[in-house]
């Protein structure tokens, strides 16, 4: 097995593990009765990431718009609904900038 194939497999396993962990996070949030929407954003983003890795579509414009829109909405939600922290604001701002950059890029 060459190095590129080994890296592809490792990335696939890692992203799958992230998706499974985020799904468990939704389950835990439902049991606790709080943070469900934030956990669902995590499932959305890791699901998109898993889809892109499996289909090798991370470079497509549509995927980038969907992913960074999710980042922008998640950061905005966390900023207003949760603690209003700097990280949430930074995620929202980076998401908006990336959506704008990808929307303008033809």
N, C-alpha and C positions, 0 to 999 in steps of 0.2 A: 504494500500500500504506500502510495507516495504521500508526501507531506501535505499537499493541497487537499487530498481526500480526507486525511486524518483531521485536518482543521475543520472541514465541512461537517464531519461527523461530530466533532466536539462541540461546535457551535449549535448544531441541531439538538444535541442532548441538553446543552445548557439552556437554550431557549424553551425547549419542551419542559424542563424542570421549572423555569420561571412561570410558564403558563399554568402548570399544575399547582404551584405554590399560590399563585394569584386566585385560582379557583378555590383552593382551600381557604383563602382569605375571605372570599365571599361567603362561604359556608360558616366560617367563624363569625363574620359580621352579622349574618342573619340570626345566628344563635344568640349573640349578645344584644341584638336589636338596635345597633348603631353603627354608623360608618358603612352602610351597605352601598350607597351611591359611589363613594370613593373607591371601595373595593371593586365595584363594577367597572369603573374607569380603568383600574389596573388590569382586569380581565380583557377589556377591549384593547388596550395597548399591547399587552403581551400576546393576545390572539392575533392581532395584526402583525406583530413581529414574527410569530410562529408561521403564519401564512406566508410572509415574505421570504423567510428562510427556506421553507419547504418548496416554494414555487420559484425561488430565485428572482423575485420581483421587487426587491428593495429599491432598485434604481428607477422604477417607473414613477411618473409624475402623480398618477392617481393614488398610489400607495403613500407617497410622501405627503400629499395633501390630507389624506385620511388620518395618517399617524400624527402629524403635527397639529391638525385641528383638534384631535383628541388631547394632545398635550396642552394646548391652549385652553380648552374648555376645562380640563381637569385642574390645571393651575389656577384658573379663575375661580372655579368652585371652591377649591381648598382655601384660597385667599379670603373669600367672603364668608364661607360657611364654617371654617375651622378656626385656625389661630391667626390668620392674617400675617403669616411669616414672610420673611424675605425669600425663602426658597420657593414658596408658592407663587409669589409675584414674579420671580425670575423665570419659573417654568411657563407661566402665562405669557410673559413678554417674549421669551425665546420661541414659544409656539406660534405666536402671532407673527413675529418676524419671519419665521421659516415658512409659514403659510403664504405670507405676502411674497416672499422670494420665489416660492414655487409656483404661485399663481401668475406672477409676472413673467417667469421664465417660459419661453415658448419653444 
